[in-house]
């Protein structure tokens, strides 16, 4: 456990060191995950804009699945962080086991949809028959990944909540290298392997996810990690325990699912403009994630560090720590946005874009870069501050209502009804971040989120 002096609120240097210890491995893990998507898109993009568009549309079902799992596990992480502050590892294990149980149930539904009717799912996101045909092979080939992630995500969250953030980083690094090598084999048919194209990228990802799950189980149980224990302890939760977690985790699950679905509908609206626009938004989302997900690690660190303070029943210190972390996050957001714009053209040059596609993509990245600080500020409040204190219902309402009442209508109206250029449509969608920022700021200063939920 972090020593008390390292979380001294009057010592900014100590706070920055603590933040670096917790957040940097999470940031690097997020960067690796984003780089994996970038490598996928670069390799598939070399086959053509249609193939890149097909992958961009196909991964939306994986994205929505991930957000559902992340949502429930994020709600569970509130308890993991506070139990860690109280030194209660038995209940950390029970929380992890309950999250695996729920996540596996959700994953079985997605697995069945991917195997038996992927075409129907893809029609939600695109109307181009060529894209649906290419995407069907991708979705069906990678279906088993849904089941592997259901186990990996809760254990990763438990390791992070107990401030063992380096272990998931190393595991993600191994998965990244494996995925890149397998992409080289299966997409292009190198070293005697079959040339599978788009489906080859899905096969590589599925195998990498299996390796990731195997490694995390080995790290926890094979090396007797401090969160390890008898299997019956992980699944020894009782009804009252489960109900307590569900009350906190259902809003976060709805939050992330509806946010993920809304974000997927942005892609659906933009992809319907044309194949070039669909490829441009896919490339931009991949590049944006390189910077955004790394920056968002500060939000994960906020939940862990402030949640620990709440678990120790040091409520005033938790509030003061959250204020300092949000200020740090603002600076990080500004720097990440500027870096995204500066690196935009060199990164886009890696893709096989037409001149028009390259121009559209760069203008989209400029929009993303300009609002990066606000996106990070909102994410820190929603996924870090409000959730660590169990204020998940308000976080859900602020996030979901702004996406669905502002963002989604803006995407379809500007792109398909008004026929605005895609970069102006993206700019219009981002107005939801402004309204969300006002809502979460008011809630932060109300202190209604400053609660210990495990007592």
VENWO-V761200 format. One record per backbone hydrogen bond with DSSP energy under -1.0 kcal/mol. NH is the residue of the N-H (numbers start at 0). CO is the residue of the C=O. If there is no record, write none. Layout:
nh=NH co=CO
nh=NH co=CO
//
This chain:
nh=5 co=2
nh=6 co=3
nh=7 co=4
nh=10 co=7
nh=14 co=10
nh=15 co=11
nh=16 co=12
nh=17 co=13
nh=18 co=14
nh=19 co=15
nh=20 co=16
nh=21 co=17
nh=22 co=18
nh=23 co=19
nh=26 co=22
nh=27 co=23
nh=28 co=24
nh=29 co=25
nh=30 co=26
nh=31 co=27
nh=32 co=28
nh=33 co=29
nh=34 co=30
nh=35 co=31
nh=36 co=32
nh=37 co=33
nh=38 co=34
nh=39 co=35
nh=40 co=36
nh=41 co=37
nh=42 co=38
nh=43 co=39
nh=44 co=40
nh=45 co=41
nh=46 co=43
nh=51 co=47
nh=52 co=48
nh=53 co=49
nh=54 co=50
nh=55 co=51
nh=56 co=52
nh=57 co=53
nh=58 co=54
nh=59 co=56
nh=60 co=57
nh=62 co=58
nh=63 co=59
nh=64 co=60
nh=65 co=61
nh=66 co=62
nh=67 co=63
nh=68 co=64
nh=69 co=65
nh=70 co=66
nh=71 co=67
nh=72 co=68
nh=73 co=69
nh=74 co=70
nh=75 co=71
nh=76 co=72
nh=79 co=75
nh=80 co=76
nh=81 co=77
nh=82 co=78
nh=83 co=79
nh=84 co=80
nh=85 co=81
nh=87 co=82
nh=92 co=88
nh=93 co=89
nh=94 co=90
nh=95 co=91
nh=96 co=92
nh=97 co=93
nh=98 co=94
nh=99 co=95
nh=100 co=96
nh=101 co=97
nh=102 co=98
nh=103 co=99
nh=104 co=100
nh=105 co=101
nh=106 co=102
nh=107 co=103
nh=109 co=105
nh=110 co=106
nh=111 co=107
nh=112 co=108
nh=113 co=109
nh=114 co=110
nh=115 co=111
nh=116 co=112
nh=120 co=116
nh=121 co=117
nh=122 co=118
nh=123 co=120
nh=124 co=121
nh=125 co=121
nh=131 co=127
nh=132 co=128
nh=133 co=129
nh=134 co=130
nh=135 co=131
nh=138 co=134
nh=139 co=135
nh=140 co=136
nh=141 co=137
nh=142 co=139
nh=144 co=141
nh=145 co=142
nh=147 co=143
nh=148 co=144
nh=149 co=145
nh=150 co=147
nh=151 co=147
nh=152 co=148
nh=154 co=150
nh=155 co=151
nh=156 co=152
nh=157 co=153
nh=158 co=154
nh=159 co=155
nh=160 co=156
nh=161 co=157
nh=162 co=159
nh=163 co=158
nh=169 co=165
nh=170 co=166
nh=171 co=167
nh=172 co=168
nh=173 co=169
nh=174 co=170
nh=175 co=171
nh=176 co=172
nh=177 co=173
nh=178 co=174
nh=179 co=175
nh=180 co=176
nh=181 co=177
nh=182 co=178
nh=183 co=179
nh=184 co=180
nh=185 co=181
nh=186 co=182
nh=188 co=184
nh=192 co=189
nh=195 co=185
nh=195 co=193
nh=196 co=186
nh=198 co=195
nh=200 co=196
nh=201 co=197
nh=202 co=198
nh=203 co=199
nh=204 co=200
nh=205 co=201
nh=206 co=202
nh=207 co=203
nh=208 co=204
nh=209 co=205
nh=210 co=206
nh=211 co=207
nh=212 co=208
nh=213 co=209
nh=214 co=210
nh=215 co=211
nh=216 co=212
nh=217 co=213
nh=218 co=214
nh=219 co=215
nh=220 co=216
nh=222 co=217
nh=224 co=219
nh=227 co=224
nh=232 co=229
nh=233 co=229
nh=234 co=230
nh=241 co=237
nh=242 co=238
nh=243 co=239
nh=244 co=240
nh=245 co=241
nh=246 co=242
nh=248 co=244
nh=249 co=245
nh=252 co=248
nh=253 co=249
nh=254 co=250
nh=255 co=251
nh=256 co=252
nh=257 co=253
nh=258 co=254
nh=259 co=255
nh=260 co=256
nh=261 co=257
nh=262 co=258
nh=263 co=259
nh=264 co=260
nh=265 co=261
nh=266 co=262
nh=267 co=263
nh=268 co=264
nh=269 co=265
nh=270 co=266
nh=271 co=267
nh=272 co=269
nh=277 co=273
nh=278 co=274
nh=279 co=275
nh=280 co=276
nh=281 co=277
nh=282 co=278
nh=283 co=279
nh=284 co=280
nh=285 co=281
nh=286 co=282
nh=287 co=283
nh=288 co=284
nh=291 co=287
nh=292 co=288
nh=294 co=290
nh=295 co=291
nh=297 co=294
nh=298 co=295
nh=299 co=295
nh=300 co=296
nh=301 co=297
nh=302 co=298
nh=303 co=299
nh=304 co=300
nh=305 co=301
nh=306 co=302
nh=307 co=303
nh=308 co=304
nh=309 co=305
nh=310 co=306
nh=311 co=307
nh=312 co=309
nh=313 co=308
nh=317 co=313
nh=318 co=314
nh=319 co=315
nh=320 co=316
nh=321 co=317
nh=322 co=318
nh=323 co=319
nh=324 co=320
nh=325 co=321
nh=326 co=322
nh=327 co=323
nh=328 co=324
nh=329 co=325
nh=330 co=326
nh=331 co=327
nh=332 co=328
nh=333 co=329
nh=334 co=330
nh=335 co=331
nh=336 co=332
nh=337 co=333
nh=338 co=334
nh=339 co=335
nh=340 co=336
nh=341 co=337
nh=342 co=338
nh=346 co=342
nh=347 co=343
nh=348 co=344
nh=349 co=346
nh=350 co=347
nh=352 co=350
nh=357 co=353
nh=358 co=354
nh=359 co=355
nh=360 co=356
nh=361 co=357
nh=362 co=358
nh=363 co=359
nh=364 co=360
nh=365 co=361
nh=366 co=362
nh=367 co=363
nh=368 co=364
nh=369 co=365
nh=370 co=366
nh=374 co=370
nh=375 co=371
nh=376 co=372
nh=377 co=373
nh=378 co=374
nh=379 co=375
nh=380 co=376
nh=381 co=377
nh=382 co=378
nh=384 co=379
nh=385 co=380
nh=387 co=383
nh=389 co=386
nh=390 co=385
nh=391 co=389
nh=394 co=390
nh=395 co=391
nh=396 co=392
nh=397 co=393
nh=398 co=394
nh=399 co=395
nh=400 co=396
nh=401 co=397
nh=402 co=398
nh=403 co=399
nh=404 co=400
nh=405 co=401
nh=406 co=401
nh=407 co=402
nh=409 co=405
nh=410 co=406
nh=411 co=407
nh=412 co=408
nh=413 co=409
nh=414 co=410
nh=415 co=411
nh=416 co=411
nh=417 co=412
nh=419 co=413
nh=424 co=420
nh=425 co=421
nh=426 co=422
nh=427 co=423
nh=428 co=424
nh=429 co=425
nh=430 co=427
nh=431 co=428
nh=432 co=429
nh=434 co=430
nh=435 co=431
nh=436 co=432
nh=437 co=433
nh=438 co=434
nh=439 co=435
nh=440 co=436
nh=441 co=437
nh=442 co=438
nh=443 co=439
nh=444 co=440
nh=446 co=443
nh=449 co=446
nh=450 co=448
//
